[in-house]
């Protein structure tokens, strides 16, 4: 139980760090180093400082930036990738929370009334390894991405901070619920009353 609690706390701290970074740090200079965003008169792609200037980034910063550092910066700060990381971290946090809760209450399960007793299906999800919860939460992100690209061509063109907060918060909430106990997510979708064994 201790490692689940420690993993949950570390994941929560990393989630807040990534959330703050995604809301405040512009990913354009990092992406400009990785992909050519301008073409010279002769048709050759421009990289590094020239491409960063064309993308609005600072040439001084990008000339010193390695491709590996730019890749890590893009993964951490570019909205669709940042939100994907937040989503799987929220699922991991939910899995750690459900595992700790289940271990603390499983001894008292026999004394609980039958209407609030944990069903076998819920017990499987509550007692699973948090990594399984993390992997399951990736489905929330994939479902969102599939839906977004059906409705619009450029969903991440120029997101504002408030759009980012709504997106990251909503997907993290659903990922936490799916990671904690997917049967609760089914209850939310079907508007069933909260119960244990029925």
LOVEX-579369 format. One line per 2 residues: their letters; for each residue x negated, y negated, z negated of N, C-alpha, C. Coordinates in steps of 0.02 Angstrom, whole numbers, plus 32768, in hexadecimal, padded with zeros to 4 digits. Layout:
BEGIN
A) X,Y,Z,X,Y,Z,X,Y,Z; ...
This chain:
BEGIN
XX) 7FD7,803C,8000,8000,8000,8000,7FD5,7FC1,8000; 7F9A,7FC5,7FE2,7F70,7F89,7FDF,7F59,7F73,8023
XX) 7F47,7FA3,804E,7F2F,7F8E,8090,7F67,7F70,80BA; 7FA5,7F88,80B1,7FDD,7F6A,80D6,7FE8,7F22,80BF
XX) 7FE2,7F17,807E,7FEC,7ED4,8063,7FB4,7EA5,807B; 7F76,7EBE,807A,7F3E,7E95,8092,7F44,7E87,80DC
XX) 7F57,7EBA,8103,7F60,7EB0,814B,7F98,7E7E,8159; 7FCE,7E81,8132,8005,7E52,813B,7FF0,7E0B,812C
XX) 7FCA,7E01,80F7,7FB4,7DBD,80E4,7F83,7DA2,8118; 7F54,7DCB,812E,7F24,7DB4,8162,7F49,7DA4,81A2
XX) 7F79,7DCF,81B6,7F9F,7DC3,81F3,7FC8,7D83,81EE; 7FE3,7D75,81B3,8009,7D38,81A9,7FDD,7CFA,81B0
XX) 7FA0,7CFD,8194,7F72,7CC5,819B,7F5C,7CBB,81E3; 7F4F,7CF2,8206,7F3C,7CED,824D,7F77,7CD1,8275
XX) 7FB4,7CE6,8264,7FF0,7CCD,8287,7FF4,7C81,8280; 7FEB,7C68,8243,7FEF,7C1F,8239,7FB7,7BFB,825F
XX) 7F7B,7C19,8260,7F44,7BFA,8284,7F52,7BF7,82CF; 7F6A,7C2E,82EC,7F7A,7C2F,8333,7FB4,7C01,8344
XX) 7FE5,7BFD,8317,801F,7BD1,8321,8008,7B88,8323; 7FDE,7B75,82F3,7FC5,7B30,82F1,7F9A,7B21,832E
XX) 7F71,7B51,8342,7F46,7B47,837D,7F70,7B40,83BD; 7FA2,7B6B,83C4,7FCB,7B69,8400,7FF3,7B28,8404
XX) 8003,7B0A,83CC,802B,7ACD,83CC,8000,7A8F,83D7; 7FC1,7A92,83C5,7F98,7A55,83C5,7F5F,7A54,83F8
XX) 7F47,7A8D,840F,7F0C,7A8E,843B,7F21,7A9B,8483; 7F0A,7A70,84B0,7F1A,7A77,84F7,7EEE,7AAD,8516
XX) 7F0C,7ADA,853B,7EE7,7B12,8559,7ECC,7B02,859E; 7EDE,7AC8,85BB,7ECA,7AB9,8600,7E7E,7ABA,860B
XX) 7E55,7A9D,85DF,7E0C,7AA0,85EB,7DF1,7AE8,85EB; 7E0D,7B13,85C2,7DF6,7B58,85BF,7E0A,7B7D,85FF
XX) 7E47,7B72,8615,7E5E,7B93,8653,7E3A,7B7A,8690; 7E26,7B3A,868F,7E02,7B1E,86C8,7DBE,7B3E,86D2
XX) 7D9E,7B54,869D,7D5E,7B75,86A3,7D66,7BBA,86C4; 7D9D,7BDB,86B6,7DA7,7C1F,86CE,7DBF,7C23,8716
XX) 7DE9,7BF4,872B,7E07,7BF7,876D,7DFA,7BB7,8793; 7DE9,7BBC,87D3,7DE0,7B7E,87FA,7E23,7B5B,8802
XX) 7E23,7B19,87F3,7E62,7AF4,87F9,7E5D,7ABF,882F; 7E25,7ABA,8850,7E1C,7A8A,8886,7DF1,7AA9,88BC
XX) 7DF4,7A8D,88F7,7DCE,7AA7,892F,7DA6,7A6D,894D; 7D66,7A79,895E,7D3C,7A45,897C,7D52,7A39,89C3
XX) 7D34,7A06,89E2,7D46,79F7,8A27,7D37,7A30,8A56; 7D04,7A56,8A47,7CF1,7A8F,8A71,7D1B,7ACD,8A64
XX) 7D48,7ACA,8A33,7D73,7B03,8A24,7D5A,7B2F,89ED; 7D21,7B1E,89CD,7D06,7B48,8998,7D28,7B37,8956
XX) 7D36,7B68,892C,7D56,7B5A,88EC,7D26,7B36,88BD; 7D41,7B0B,8894,7D1A,7AE6,8863,7D23,7B06,881E
XX) 7CEC,7B10,87FC,7CEF,7B2E,87B9,7CD2,7AFD,8787; 7CD7,7B10,8748,7CB5,7AEC,8712,7CCB,7AA4,870A
XX) 7C9B,7A75,870B,7CA9,7A2F,86FC,7CD6,7A0F,8730; 7CCB,7A1E,8770,7CF4,7A00,87A5,7D3C,7A18,87A0
XX) 7D45,7A59,8795,7D89,7A75,878F,7DAB,7A5A,8750; 7D84,7A52,871B,7DA1,7A38,86DD,7DB8,79F0,86E5
XX) 7D90,79C7,870B,7DA4,7983,8717,7DE5,7980,873F; 7DEB,79AD,8770,7E28,79B0,8798,7E63,79C5,876E
XX) 7E58,79EE,873B,7E8E,7A05,8710,7E9B,79D7,86D5; 7E74,79A0,86D1,7E7F,7972,869A,7E52,7980,865F
XX) 7E24,79AF,8663,7DF8,79BF,862C,7DB9,7995,862D; 7D92,799B,85FA,7D54,7975,85F4,7D1A,799B,8613
XX) 7CF6,797E,8645,7CBE,79A2,8664,7C87,79B2,8632; 7C7C,7986,8601,7C46,7992,85D1,7C54,79D0,85A8
XX) 7C93,79DC,8596,7CA5,7A16,856E,7C9E,7A55,8597; 7CB7,7A55,85D5,7CBA,7A92,85FC,7C77,7AA7,8618
XX) 7C48,7A79,8622,7C06,7A8E,863B,7BE1,7AB7,8606; 7BEF,7AAC,85C7,7BCF,7AD1,8591,7BF6,7B10,857E
XX) 7C31,7B19,8599,7C5C,7B50,8585,7C4F,7B8D,85B0; 7C42,7BC5,8590,7C39,7C04,85B4,7C7C,7C20,85CA
XX) 7C7A,7C4D,85FA,7CB8,7C6C,8611,7CD8,7C95,85DA; 7CB0,7CB4,85B0,7CCC,7CDC,857A,7CF0,7CB0,8547
XX) 7CD2,7C78,8536,7CF2,7C49,8507,7D32,7C2C,8526; 7D30,7C1E,8566,7D6C,7C05,8588,7DA3,7C39,8588
XX) 7D90,7C78,8591,7DC2,7CAE,8590,7DE2,7CB4,854B; 7DBA,7CB2,8516,7DD5,7CB6,84D2,7E01,7C7A,84C3
XX) 7DEC,7C3F,84D9,7E14,7C02,84D0,7E57,7C07,84F5; 7E55,7C21,8531,7E93,7C2A,8558,7EC2,7C5B,8535
XX) 7EA7,7C93,851C,7ED0,7CC4,84F9,7EF0,7CA5,84BA; 7ECB,7C7B,8498,7EE4,7C5F,8459,7F12,7C24,8462
XX) 7F07,7BFB,8497,7F2A,7BBB,849B,7F5E,7BB7,84D4; 7F58,7BDF,8508,7F87,7BDC,8540,7FCA,7BF8,8529
XX) 7FFF,7BD4,8532,8040,7BE3,8514,8058,7C2B,851D; 805B,7C47,855A,8076,7C8B,855F,804A,7CBF,853B
XX) 8009,7CB6,853B,7FDD,7CE6,851A,7FDD,7CDB,84CE; 7FDF,7C9D,84B9,7FE2,7C8D,8472,8022,7CA9,8454
XX) 805A,7CA0,8476,809A,7CB9,845D,809B,7D05,845B; 807A,7D25,848B,8075,7D6F,848A,8050,7D86,844B
XX) 8019,7D64,843A,7FF4,7D75,83FE,801D,7D69,83BF; 8042,7D31,83BE,806D,7D23,8384,80A3,7D57,837D
XX) 80BD,7D6F,83B5,80F3,7DA1,83B4,80DA,7DE2,8396; 80A0,7DFA,83AD,8089,7E3A,8392,8071,7E33,8349
XX) 8057,7DF8,8337,8045,7DED,82F1,8083,7DEC,82C5; 80BA,7DCE,82DD,80F8,7DCE,82B5,8112,7E15,82AC
XX) 810C,7E3F,82DF,8120,7E85,82D8,80F4,7EA9,82A6; 80B3,7E9B,82A7,8085,7EBA,8276,8096,7EA3,822F
XX) 80A6,7E63,8227,80B9,7E49,81E5,80F9,7E6C,81CD; 8129,7E73,81FB,8167,7E96,81E9,815B,7EDE,81D6
XX) 812F,7EFF,81FB,811E,7F45,81EB,80FC,7F4C,81A8; 80CF,7F1E,8198,80AE,7F1F,8157,80E1,7F12,811F
XX) 810E,7EE3,812A,8140,7ED3,80F7,816F,7F0D,80EB; 8185,7F2F,8120,81B3,7F67,8117,8190,7FA2,80F5
XX) 8151,7FAD,8106,812B,7FE3,80E8,8122,7FD8,809C; 8110,7F9A,808A,8107,7F8A,8043,8149,7F8F,801E
XX) 817F,7F76,803B,81C1,7F79,801C,81D8,7FC1,8012; 81CE,7FEA,8046,81E4,802F,8042,81BD,8055,800B
XX) 817B,804A,8007,8153,806D,7FD5,8167,8059,7F8E; 817C,801A,7F86,818F,8003,7F44,81D4,801D,7F2F
XX) 8200,802B,7F5F,8245,803D,7F4E,8256,8086,7F59; 822A,80AE,7F77,823D,80F2,7F88,8249,811D,7F4A
XX) 8229,810F,7F13,8235,8136,7ED6,827A,812A,7EB8; 8295,80EF,7EC6,82D7,80DF,7EAA,8310,80F1,7EDA
XX) 82FF,810D,7F15,8333,811A,7F48,8367,814C,7F2F; 8353,817D,7F07,8382,81B0,7EEF,83B5,8194,7EBE
XX) 83A4,815E,7E9C,83D2,8142,7E6A,8401,810E,7E88; 83F6,80FB,7EC7,8421,80C8,7EE6,8464,80E5,7EFB
XX) 8499,80BC,7EFC,84D9,80D4,7F15,84D4,80E9,7F5E; 84FE,8117,7F72,84F8,8132,7FB6,8503,80FE,7FEC
XX) 852C,80CA,7FE0,8539,8099,8014,84FE,806B,8023; 84CE,8065,7FF5,8493,803C,8002,8453,8066,8007
XX) 8459,80A7,8006,841F,80D2,800C,8402,80CE,8053; 83C1,80D2,8059,83A0,80CD,809A,83AC,810D,80C2
XX) 83C1,8104,8100,83CC,813E,812C,8389,815A,8143; 838B,8197,815E,834D,81B6,8177,8330,818E,81B0
XX) 835A,8174,81DD,8342,814D,8216,831E,810E,81FE; 833B,80EB,81CD,831A,80AF,81B2,82DA,80C1,818E
XX) 82DA,80F9,8169,829F,810D,8143,8264,811A,8172; 8272,8135,81AC,823B,8141,81DD,821B,8100,81F1
XX) 8244,80CD,8201,8228,808D,8215,8207,8068,81DC; 8224,806C,81A0,8208,8048,8167,81C6,8066,814F
XX) 81BC,80A7,815A,8180,80C8,8141,814A,80D1,8177; 8156,80BA,81B3,8125,80C5,81E9,80E8,8098,81E1
XX) 80B4,80A9,8205,8078,8080,8206,8088,803C,8224; 8071,8005,8207,8080,7FC3,8222,8068,7FB9,826A
XX) 8037,7FDF,8281,8021,7FD8,82C6,8059,7FED,82F6; 8081,801F,82E2,80BB,8032,830A,80ED,7FFA,8310
XX) 80F7,7FD5,82D9,8123,7F9B,82DA,8108,7F65,8308; 80C6,7F5B,8307,80A7,7F29,8332,80B1,7F3A,837B
XX) 80A6,7F79,838D,80AF,7F8E,83D2,80F8,7F87,83E8; 8126,7F98,83BC,816D,7F92,83CC,8180,7F49,83D6
XX) 8162,7F1B,83B1,8174,7ED4,83B8,815E,7EB7,83FB; 812F,7ED7,841C,811A,7EC0,845E,8155,7EC2,848F
XX) 8184,7EF0,8484,81BF,7EF4,84AF,81E8,7EB4,84AC; 81EA,7E92,8473,820E,7E53,846E,81F0,7E20,849E
XX) 81AD,7E1C,849F,818C,7DED,84CC,8197,7E00,8515; 8190,7E40,8525,8199,7E55,856A,81E0,7E48,8583
XX) 8211,7E54,8558,8257,7E46,856A,8261,7DFC,8576; 8243,7DD2,854C,8249,7D8A,8556,8229,7D74,8598
XX) 81EC,7D8C,85A4,81C9,7D78,85E1,81F0,7D8E,861F; 820B,7DCB,861E,8232,7DE3,8657,826F,7DB6,8662
XX) 8290,7DA3,862D,82CB,7D79,8633,82BB,7D32,864A; 8284,7D17,8631,8271,7CD2,8643,825E,7CCD,868C
XX) 8238,7CFD,86A5,8223,7CF9,86EA,825B,7D09,871C; 8291,7D26,8704,82CC,7D2F,872F,82F0,7CED,8737
XX) 82F2,7CC5,8702,8319,7C87,8703,82F3,7C4A,871D; 82B1,7C49,8717,828B,7C0F,872D,8247,7C25,8749
XX) 822B,7BFB,8776,81EC,7C0D,8796,81AF,7BFA,876D; 81B1,7BC2,8749,8177,7BAA,8724,818A,7B99,86DC
XX) 8196,7BCD,86B3,81AE,7BBF,866F,817A,7B9F,8641; 813A,7BA7,8650,8106,7B8D,8624,80DF,7B55,8646
XX) 80FF,7B32,8674,80DD,7AFD,869A,80C1,7AC6,866E; 80EA,7AA8,8645,80D5,7A71,861A,80FF,7A72,85DB
XX) 80F5,7AA3,85AE,811F,7AA7,8573,810F,7A70,8541; 8143,7A56,8522,813A,7A23,84ED,8131,7A47,84AA
XX) 8117,7A24,8477,810F,7A45,8436,8150,7A60,8419; 8188,7A3B,8422,81C6,7A55,8406,81DF,7A93,842B
XX) 81D3,7A96,846D,81E4,7AD4,8492,81B9,7B0E,847A; 8179,7B00,846E,814C,7B33,8455,8163,7B4E,8411
XX) 8176,7B20,83E4,818C,7B34,83A1,81CA,7B60,83A6; 81FA,7B4C,83D0,8237,7B75,83D8,8227,7BB9,83F4
XX) 81FD,7BBB,8427,81EB,7BFB,8447,81C6,7C29,8417; 8191,7C0E,83F7,8169,7C37,83C9,8192,7C4D,838D
XX) 81BB,7C20,8372,81E3,7C31,8338,8218,7C66,8347; 823A,7C5F,837F,826E,7C8F,8390,8252,7CD4,839D
XX) 821D,7CD7,83C7,8200,7D19,83D6,81E0,7D39,8398; 81C2,7D10,836E,81A4,7D2B,8330,81D9,7D46,8301
XX) 8212,7D23,82FD,8248,7D3B,82D3,8261,7D7F,82EA; 8270,7D85,832B,8289,7DC5,8344,8254,7DFC,833E
XX) 8215,7DEA,8348,81E0,7E1C,8341,81D9,7E33,82F9; 81E0,7E05,82CA,81DC,7E18,8284,8215,7E48,8273
XX) 8252,7E39,828A,828B,7E64,827B,8281,7EA9,829A; 8269,7EAB,82D9,825D,7EEB,82FA,8225,7F11,82D8
XX) 81F2,7EEC,82C0,81BB,7F0D,829D,81CE,7F24,8257; 81F9,7EFE,8236,820E,7F11,81F2,823D,7F4D,81F3
XX) 8272,7F47,8219,82A4,7F7C,821C,82CF,7F73,825A; 82C1,7F98,828F,82E8,7F8F,82CE,8333,7F9C,82C5
XX) 8346,7FC3,8293,838E,7FCF,828A,83B1,7F8E,8275; 838E,7F61,8254,83AB,7F20,8243,83B6,7EF6,8281
XX) 8389,7EFC,82B1,8391,7ED9,82F1,83CF,7EF3,8315; 83DA,7F35,8312,8416,7F51,832F,8454,7F37,830C
XX) 8450,7F2F,82CA,8488,7F14,82A4,8497,7ECC,82B8; 8463,7EA5,82C3,846C,7E60,82D8,848E,7E5D,831D
XX) 8477,7E87,834B,8494,7E87,838E,84DC,7E9F,838F; 84EB,7ECF,8365,852F,7EE9,8365,855C,7EC7,8332
XX) 8540,7E97,830B,8564,7E71,82D8,8583,7E9F,82A4; 855F,7ED5,8294,8576,7F03,8260,8566,7EE5,821B
XX) 858F,7EF3,81E9,8580,7EDD,81A5,8542,7F00,818B; 851D,7EDE,8160,84DF,7EFB,8145,84F0,7F33,8114
XX) 84D8,7F6F,8123,84E3,7FA8,80F7,84A9,7FD7,80FC; 84A6,8007,80CF,846E,8035,80CF,847D,8075,80F3
XX) 84AB,809E,80D9,84B3,80E1,80F2,84EA,80E8,8125; 8510,80B5,8134,8549,80BE,8161,853E,809C,81A3
